[in-house]
Amino acid sequence: MASVYDFTCERLNGKDQPLSDYDGQVMLVVNTASKCGFTPQFKGLEVLYKDLKEKGLVILGFPCNQFGKQDPGTAEEIGEFCQINYGVSFPMFAKIDVNGASTSGLYGHLKSEKKGILGTEGIKWNFTKFLIDRKGNVVKRFASADKPEKIRRAIEALL
């Protein structure tokens, strides 16, 4: 059985990042977009990251352009946008697909581990969040509308 630690993903800077580097940490994996109604969640995600990273939280952002073409920029443009507008300091990765034939391996794994409403696997929109415990188990899936401050308690329970 695959684990999140079996995946290596490309960072915005083009370098590969083995997710095994986060072994022992609580992870929140989020598909992001720069031009979405949920984009202001970057602010709440950054607050969570700053408040809880010393306790073992890491947030991993994965830009995705599959929903309304709301993240059309280059890796450099996405990185600049996140930094300038929201001060994002958590790890951001290269743009990926979360649905369809070219779904990233990581997202294929996440979706099969924690299905959505009525057992569906597909990601419905930007800012869907997956919470992973310190052992690499996908323990919860949160919808786009679930604001970072509302999921804080679930994260803290794993820390």
C-alpha positions, 0 to 999 in steps of 0.5 A: 500500500502506498504512503504519502511518504512514497511520493516526490513532488516538484517544488515551485523552484523546480527542485524535487522534494521527497515527502518522506522529508516530512515523516513525523510531522502533521501535514495539511495538503491543499490544492491552491489557486491565485485567482479564486474566491477562496484565495484569501484562505492563504492568509489563514493557512499562513497563520496556522503554519506560523502558529503550529509549525514549531509543534510539527505542522507543515502545510504543502500548497499545490497550485492547480489550474483545473477549476475555472483556470484560476491559477494560469501563472508560471511557477515564478508568478505563483510564488511571487503572488503568494509571497507578496499578497499573503506572505506565504512561507510554507512549502509551495509546489509546482502546478499539478492536476488533481483530477482526470487522466493526468492526476498527480500520483500524490492526489490519486493516493489522497483521494483514494484514502479519503473520499469526498461527499457520498464516496466521490473521489474527485476534487470539487474545487480549489482549496480542498484540504487533506490532513495527514497524521505524523505516521502518514495516514490520511485522516480527514478531508476538508472541503474548499469552504472549510476555512483554515481557522475552522479546521485548527482544532482537528490539526491541533488534535494530531499535534 
